[in-house]
Amino acid sequence: MTSHASTNPLTPAALVNSLTPRAIINVFHRYATAGVLASFPKTGNTWLSAMLRHLIVDAYNLPAAKMPKLFISDHRPSEIWRIPFGIPLIYHSHFITTAKGAQPHLGNMLEIMAPFRDTPMVVLFRDAKDVLVSYYMEVVFREPEARFSGTVDEFAHSDTFGVKKFVAYYNALAGFRRTGGPTLITRYETLWANTLETLRQNALFLGIRGLTDKNLKHAVEQCSMENMRRIEMASTPENVVVPDLFRPAREHNDAFRTRVGGSGNWRKHLSPEVAGWVDDYVNRHLDPFFLESRMDMPTSRDRTV
């Protein structure tokens, strides 16, 4: 049987992507990336990145249509080219495999992160109990086919998705950042309680300039839970404005990314015994790097492209 795929000409972007060695892109990222936004799944990355996108559009006078394409999420050169000239080059990723039915794993996480050792990095952190409940809803109800079969309590114990993976992820990050560049740990609970000032801090840390109180208030208002849910309800993968924020294929209340905000929702889903075990596991095994209030502000690395 003859394959027709080889007869289709590559687009210019695809051709460059296929010909550019990963090492070249790594060097580019090492010296040109202004900041990195790293997060374990379900720690608030969609919300924070949406607000940052609004800030960039306002501060740099960009059309709203540019909003989905303001961050880099992989190493393809075409992703870099699409970023408007003059704004900070921000790399946004979980750095683990989570999409398209793949089981999440740490894999070569640190290898992918290697070019960003000295780059200012925002690391999102959230109460593990809320993370696990939200993550459970994602893999059981949002995705076209559930990737886990069992209860929320069983999910918390899962080696593939549970608290052991959560702790291993952050411990790997701690080892990577302890001898690396400036790091800002942003706690979801702080972002929720004091959104505007926490957003300002994150934006400045990532090199976003030209901010005003009006810009910040507008970003917070546009990304309220009500507005984010409205956007999610109205969006499809084809017309999505905020990446990954589109109506789920499965009609289930727990399938939405904007399912519930704030903290403490775990109380409705985790048993007291498992919640206590999760807290104990985190307290005993999580690197102290993430148990301290920490903000190493960049000094000489205020870089834009």
C-alpha positions in Angstrom: 0.0 0.0 0.0 1.4 3.4 -1.0 1.5 6.2 1.6 0.3 9.6 0.3 1.8 11.5 3.3 5.2 11.7 1.7 3.8 13.4 -1.4 2.4 16.3 0.6 4.8 19.3 0.5 5.8 20.6 3.9 4.8 24.1 4.9 7.7 26.5 5.4 7.2 26.4 9.1 7.1 22.6 9.2 10.2 22.4 7.1 12.2 24.8 9.4 10.9 22.8 12.4 12.2 19.6 10.9 15.6 21.0 9.9 16.5 23.0 13.0 18.5 20.9 15.5 17.1 20.9 19.0 20.5 22.0 20.3 20.3 25.3 18.3 16.8 26.0 19.8 18.2 25.2 23.3 20.9 27.8 22.9 18.4 30.4 21.7 16.1 29.7 24.7 19.0 29.9 27.1 20.0 33.4 26.0 16.7 34.9 24.7 13.9 33.7 26.9 12.8 36.3 29.4 10.9 34.0 31.8 9.4 30.6 32.3 6.0 29.7 33.8 6.1 26.2 35.1 3.3 24.3 36.9 2.1 20.9 37.9 -1.4 20.3 36.2 -4.4 22.0 37.9 -2.4 24.5 39.9 -4.0 27.6 38.3 -1.8 27.9 35.2 -4.8 28.5 32.8 -6.1 31.3 34.9 -2.7 33.0 35.6 -1.6 32.6 31.9 -4.9 34.1 30.7 -4.4 37.2 32.9 -0.8 37.6 31.7 -2.0 37.4 28.1 -4.5 40.1 28.7 -1.7 42.2 30.3 0.6 41.8 27.3 -2.2 42.7 24.8 -3.0 45.9 26.7 0.6 46.9 27.7 2.0 46.3 24.2 -1.0 47.5 22.2 -1.5 44.2 20.5 -4.7 43.1 18.8 -6.8 40.7 20.9 -6.4 38.1 18.1 -2.8 37.7 19.2 -3.8 36.4 22.6 -3.6 32.7 21.9 -0.1 33.0 20.5 1.8 35.1 23.1 3.7 32.3 24.9 5.9 29.5 23.7 5.0 26.0 24.8 7.4 23.8 22.9 10.7 24.0 21.0 9.5 24.4 17.5 11.1 27.5 15.8 7.7 28.4 14.3 6.4 28.9 17.8 9.1 31.5 18.4 8.6 33.3 15.1 4.9 33.9 15.8 5.7 36.0 19.0 5.3 39.7 18.2 8.6 41.5 18.2 9.4 43.5 21.4 7.4 41.6 24.0 9.0 39.3 26.6 9.6 35.7 25.3 7.9 33.6 27.9 8.0 29.8 27.9 4.9 28.2 29.4 4.8 24.4 30.1 4.0 21.7 32.6 7.2 20.0 31.4 5.6 16.6 31.7 3.5 14.6 29.3 -0.2 15.0 30.0 -2.1 15.4 26.7 -3.7 13.2 24.0 -4.3 10.2 26.2 -0.7 9.8 27.4 0.0 8.9 31.0 1.7 11.8 32.8 5.3 11.1 33.6 8.3 13.1 34.6 10.4 11.4 31.9 13.0 13.8 30.5 11.5 16.8 32.4 14.9 18.1 33.5 16.4 17.6 30.1 13.7 19.8 28.6 14.2 22.4 31.3 17.9 22.4 30.9 18.1 25.6 28.7 16.2 27.5 31.3 18.5 26.9 34.3 19.5 30.6 34.6 16.2 32.0 33.4 13.7 33.6 35.8 11.1 31.0 36.5 7.6 31.4 38.1 6.6 28.1 39.7 2.9 27.7 40.5 2.1 25.8 43.7 -1.2 24.8 45.3 -2.5 22.7 48.2 -2.0 19.1 47.0 -5.5 18.1 48.1 -7.2 20.6 45.8 -4.8 19.8 43.0 -5.6 16.0 43.2 -9.4 16.6 43.2 -9.2 19.0 40.2 -6.8 16.6 38.4 -9.2 13.7 39.0 -12.1 15.6 37.4 -9.8 16.4 34.4 -8.8 12.9 33.6 -12.1 11.2 34.5 -14.7 13.6 33.2 -13.1 16.2 30.8 -11.2 14.0 28.5 -13.0 12.1 25.7 -12.1 8.8 27.4 -11.4 8.6 31.1 -7.7 7.8 31.9 -8.5 6.6 35.5 -11.0 4.2 36.9 -11.6 4.5 40.6 -12.5 6.9 43.4 -10.9 10.2 44.2 -9.2 8.6 47.3 -7.7 5.9 45.0 -6.6 8.6 42.6 -4.7 10.3 45.5 -2.8 7.0 46.1 -2.1 6.4 42.3 1.6 6.3 41.4 0.6 7.7 38.0 -1.5 10.7 39.1 -1.4 11.0 42.8 0.4 12.8 45.6 3.7 10.9 45.0 3.8 12.3 41.5 3.0 15.8 42.8 5.8 15.6 45.3 8.3 14.1 42.9 7.6 16.8 40.4 8.2 19.7 42.8 11.3 18.0 44.3 12.8 17.7 40.8 12.0 21.4 40.3 13.6 22.3 43.7 16.8 20.5 42.8 16.9 22.3 39.4 16.2 25.8 40.7 18.2 25.7 43.9 21.4 26.3 42.0 19.8 28.1 39.1 18.3 31.5 38.2 15.8 33.6 40.2 12.7 31.8 41.2 9.2 33.1 42.2 7.0 30.6 43.9 3.4 31.7 43.4 0.8 30.0 45.5 -2.6 29.6 44.0 -4.2 30.5 47.4 -2.3 33.9 47.4 -3.3 34.6 43.8 -6.9 33.9 44.7 -6.9 36.1 47.9 -4.9 39.0 46.4 -5.2 38.6 42.7 -4.2 42.1 41.4 -1.0 42.5 43.4 0.1 38.9 42.9 -0.5 39.3 39.2 1.5 42.5 39.2 4.4 40.7 40.9 4.3 37.8 38.5 4.1 40.1 35.4 7.1 42.2 36.5 9.1 39.1 37.4 8.5 37.7 33.9 9.7 40.9 32.3 6.3 42.4 31.3 6.6 46.2 31.3 4.4 49.2 30.7 1.9 48.0 33.3 -0.7 50.3 34.7 -3.3 49.8 37.5 -5.9 50.0 34.7 -4.3 47.2 32.8 -4.1 45.0 35.9 -7.7 45.6 36.9 -8.9 44.9 33.3 -7.0 41.6 33.2 -8.4 40.5 36.6 -12.0 41.5 35.5 -11.7 39.7 32.2 -10.5 36.5 33.9 -13.0 36.3 36.6 -14.6 32.9 37.2 -17.8 34.1 35.6 -16.0 35.4 32.4 -13.7 32.4 32.2 -16.7 30.0 32.4 -18.5 32.1 29.7 -15.4 31.8 27.5 -15.1 28.1 28.1 -18.8 27.5 27.3 -18.6 29.5 24.0 -15.2 28.2 22.7 -14.2 25.2 20.7 -10.7 23.8 20.0 -10.8 25.6 16.7 -11.7 29.1 17.9 -10.3 29.1 21.4 -9.0 32.4 22.7 -7.4 31.2 25.9 -5.4 28.0 25.1 -7.1 24.8 26.4 -10.1 26.8 27.7 -12.9 25.4 25.5 -16.1 23.5 26.0 -15.5 19.9 27.0 -16.6 17.1 24.6 -18.4 15.4 27.5 -21.3 17.2 29.1 -20.6 16.8 32.7 -20.5 19.5 35.4 -17.1 18.3 36.6 -15.6 18.4 33.1 -15.1 22.1 33.0 -11.8 23.7 33.7 -13.7 26.5 35.4 -15.3 24.0 37.6 -14.8 25.8 40.9 -12.3 28.4 42.2 -10.8 29.1 45.5 -9.5 26.5 48.0 -10.9 23.8 50.2 -13.1 22.1 47.6 -11.3 18.9 48.4 -13.5 18.6 51.5 -16.4 17.6 49.3 -14.5 14.8 47.6 -11.6 13.3 49.7 -12.2 11.3 52.8 -10.7 12.8 56.0 -8.4 9.8 56.3 -6.9 10.3 52.8 -6.8 14.0 53.1 -4.7 13.6 56.3 -2.5 11.1 54.6 -1.9 13.5 51.7 -0.9 16.3 54.1 1.4 14.0 56.0 3.1 12.7 52.8 3.7 16.3 51.6 5.0 17.5 54.9 7.4 14.5 55.2 8.6 14.3 51.6 8.3 17.7 49.9 11.5 19.6 49.5 11.6 22.6 52.0 12.2 24.8 48.9 8.4 24.8 48.5 7.6 25.2 52.2 9.2 28.6 52.5 8.0 32.0 51.3 10.4 32.6 48.5 10.9 35.2 45.8 14.3 35.7 44.2 13.7 38.7 41.9 15.8 38.9 38.7 18.3 41.7 38.6 20.4 41.9 35.5 18.3 39.6 33.4 15.5 41.9 32.3 15.6 40.6 28.7 13.1 40.9 25.9 13.2 40.0 22.2 
